Amino acid sequence: MESRNPRRRQAAGGRRKRSAVLLFVLLAAMVLSSCVATPQPSTNTAASTPQTVTGSATAGVPSTSAPLETTQASNKAPVYWIGRSNENVFLYREFRDVPEQENPVTRALRSMMSDKPLDPDYFTPWQNPKKLATSISGKNVITVDVSPDAFNSNLDEDMAKRAIQQLVYTATAAGASSGLVDSGQQIQVVILVDGHTDYLAFNHVRLGSPTPRGAGMVAPVWIIDPQEGVGVPDGSVKISGRSTLPGGKLKWKILKVDGSSDKTAYLGGDVTASADQAQSGLFSLNVNLAPGNYEIRVFQADPGKPDRELNVDSRGFKVA
């Protein structure tokens, strides 16, 4: 029959070819559609904390950095706190007396989570946890295992990122200053909650990944000595601190404090932060002070507003 109807045979063959082509096109379209990436909602992790945090609390934050602490003979623990300066939020450091029952990293973190800062301009969102333990691996990784009650604070996303970096800075500072880690290499921190990863800290930051110190976190200017509320002998008083801009010009003021809040300008001047690599950003000055209560303020000058104190840090102290 087919030999006697060549036209019908050719038509049927054409239909089969068109059907095969159509089927191939449909299959190819299905394969291509399955390969198209579907956008997924982003998840903040401790390791992906941006170097410069944006938001209402941190608008205009400059990129800042500070070298890792070096080994010291003092038993005081380096503890970082959160503080506001102008419209920005930064990390500031204090050295605290802490019990010696635990290792240096655990002691510093326990102080960060349970003590109040000496300086009333600083604060901490962390809560005193029921469980806290730390360990250090040979790869310069500090592991912090804490119970979930440490996160019992209501924070927005920007402040949650700051709080995680507050822990990272404190843990790495304690490890480096005590000589437990190699300060010549990058140190990372892994945060576990009851031994598990993937916890959503403060309902915003996913934990579990190795996290280094983030830039843009530490204050551009902070005072190291004297610490808030300490007493120093009269005569020549040394004031020291750090700027994150080596070789940068700073201004300082000393106010005489009478009563609880009455302050009058007493002394002032300029100081330049060290550009030497070994002393990067450090500054110091000596002033002669008689007995009394004082406040030292160190800040960057605002070229557009000469009277404005930019990125100021202040400390109150007593001369006896």
N, C-alpha and C positions, 0 to 999 in steps of 0.2 A: 504494500500500500504506500509506504513512504517513497518508493522509487517512482510510483506513478503520480505522486503529489509533491513535487519539489518545493512549490511556493509555500504550502502549508507547513512543511518541515522547516523551512527557513524562518517562518514567522514564529514558530514555537521555540526555535533556538534563540531568536532575538529576545523573546520574553524571558527565557531562562537567564540570559546574560544580563538583562536589565535588572532582574530580581537579585542576582548575585552582587551586582555593583551596588544596588540600594542597601542590601544587607551589610556589605563591607563598610559603606559610609556610616550607617547607623552604629555599627560596632566601634568604629573609629571615634565617633562623637562621644560614645559612652566612655571609652578609655580616656579620651582627652578631658572630659568633664570630671572624671575621678582623679585626674592629676592636678587640677587647679587647686591651689592652696586656698583654704577657707580661713579668713582672718580669725584669730583666736583672741579672747580677752587677755590682756597682759596681767601678770602677777608679779608684785613686788617681792623681791627676795633680799635677804641681808647682803648677799654677794653682789646684787645688781643695784645697790643704792647709788644714785647718781652722785657725781663729784660735786655738783652744785645743786643744792635743793632749792626748788622754787616754791612759791606759795606766799600767802599773806604774812606768815610769820617770818619768812626768810627772804623777802623780796630784796633784790640787789645784793645778795651775798657775794662778796668777792672770793675768788679762788685763793685759799690759804693753805699752808702746809707748815708742819713743824717736824724737826728731826726726832727720831725715836730716843727715848731716855737712855742714858748711859748708866753703867753699874755704879752704885754709890754705897758708901759704908753705913749710911744712916738706916735705922730701922723704920723710919717713917714710910708710909705707903702712899704712892702717887694715886690720887683719885680725881677723876674728871667729873665735872658738874655741867649743867646747862645754864646759860645765862643770857640775858638780853642786852644788846648794845645798840642804841638808836632803834632802827626798825628791824634789826637782824637778831638771829639767835645763833650762839656759838658754844663751843666747849671750852671750859676753863679748868685749870688744874690746881689742886691744893695737895699738900703733903700732910698726912694725918697719922697720929699715934694710934696703933691698932694692936690688939692682943696677938701673941705669937703662937697660939695653939695650932694654927693652920698654916698651910704653905702661903708664900707671899701673894700669889695671884688670888687665891681664895680670900685672904684677909682684905685685900684691896677691894674686891668686888662686894664683900659683905659690908664693908664700910659704905660703899656707893649705894647699896640697897637699903641700908638700915639707919645710917647716920644722916644728920642734917649738915649742909655746908657751913663752914665758918662764916663765909661772906653772905650776908642776907640778900645780895643781888643774884645769888645762884640758887638752883633748885634741882631736884631729881624726881622723875616720875616713877622710879622703881619702888617696889614694896619689899619688905623684909621677907625672904622666902623661908619655907619650912626646910627645904633641902637645897644645898649648894655644894658642888664639888667641881674641882678642876684637875686637869692632867695636861701634860705636854709631851708631844711626840718628838722623835728625832728630826722631823722635817720642819721644825719651827711652827708647828700648829698647836695652838692652845685649845683644848676642848673644855667647854663650860657646860655642866649639866645642872639644871635648875628646875625647881618645881613651878607649876603654872601660876601659883599665887603671886609670883614676882611681877606678873604683868597686869595686876589688878588696878589699872589706871585707864581712864577714858581719854585717849589721845587722838588727834587728827593724824593724817598720813605723814605730814612733814615732821611733826614732833616724834612720831613713832620711829622714823628713820634716824632722827637725832639720838633718841634713847638707845637704839641698837649700837650706833657708833660710840656713844658714851661708854657702853660696856666694852666694845672692841678697844677703844683707846686706853681704858683703865687696865684691862687684862694685859695688853701688850706692854704698857708702861711698867706694870708690876713685874712682868716676866723679864724685861730688859734691865730694869734698875737693880733687880736681885741677882742678875747673872744667870738666870735659868734658861735663857734663849740667846741666840746669837744676834746681837743688835745690828750686825753688819748685813743681815739678810732680811727680806720681807717676812713679817710674822703674820699669820692668819689665825682667825678665831672661828671655831665651829660651836654653835650654840645648840644644845640638845635640851629638850623638856621631858623630864622623867625618862631619860635615856632614848628618846625618839626624835627623829627629824620631822620636818614638814609641819611644824607648829606655826600657826599664824599669830605672831606676836603683836599685841595691842590691836588685834583684828586688822592689821595692815601689812605686816612684813613677814614673809615666809622664811623660816629658819632652816638650818641644816647644811648650807653650803659654806665652804671656807671663805671667810670674809676678812679682807685687809682693812687698814685704816683708810678712810675716805678723805680726799682733799676737800677743801672748802668747809671743813667742820670746826677747826680750832679757831679761837679768837685771833684777829690780826695783832692785838696787843694784850698782854696780860702781865700782871705784877707777880713776881715770885716771892720776894721778901720786901718788907715784912708781911707776914700773913695777917689776916683779919683779927683784930682784937688783941694782938700780942703786945707785950711791954718790952721796951728797949731802953738801954741806958742813955742818959742825956749826953750831949756833946755831938760828935760826928756820927750821924746815922746813915747807914748804907741802904740804898734802895736799888733793887735789881729786878729785871724782868726780861721778857722776850717779845720780839716783834717778828712776824712772819715775812717781813720785808728786810732782808739783810742790807745794811747801809742806808736804811730809810731814816728820815728825820722825824723825830717825835717831840712833842711838847709835854711839859709836866707842870703841875700846880700843887702846892701844899696849902691846905686850908687849916686854920686854927679853929678848933671846935670848942665852943663854950656852951655848957648845958647839954641838952639832948639833941638840938638841931640847929643852933645858931652857929653859922660858919662864916669866917672872914678870910679873904685872901691873905696869905702870909709870905710865900715865896713862889717863884716860878722860873722857868727857863726852857732850854732846848737840850736834847740829847740825841745822839746818833747811834742806831743799832749797829753792831759789829758786822762787817762784811767778810771777816775771816772765816774760812770754812770750818775751822775747829770751834769757833764761837759764834756760829751763824745766827744772826738776829738778836743776840744777847745785848742788853744795855744795863748800865749801872751808873749811879751818881751818889755823891756824898753831900749831905747837908748838915749844918750845925743847928740843933734844935734844943731849946730849953724844955724843962719839964712841962707837960701838958698833954692834951688830947689833940690829935691831928688826923687829917685825911689826905692821902696822896692820890692824885689823879694823873694818869698817863694816857695820852691819846694822840691820834693823827690829826693834823690840821686839814681843814676843808678849804681848798683854794677859793671856792666861790663864796664861802661864808666864814670869814676870819674868826668870828666869835663862837663858831660851832665846834664842839668837841666830838670828833669822829672816832668811832670804835674805842671809846673810853673804857678803861678799867680803873677801879678805885679800891682803896683799902683804908680802913680806919685802924689806928694804932695809938698806943700811949707811950709817952716818953717820961720815965721816972727819974 
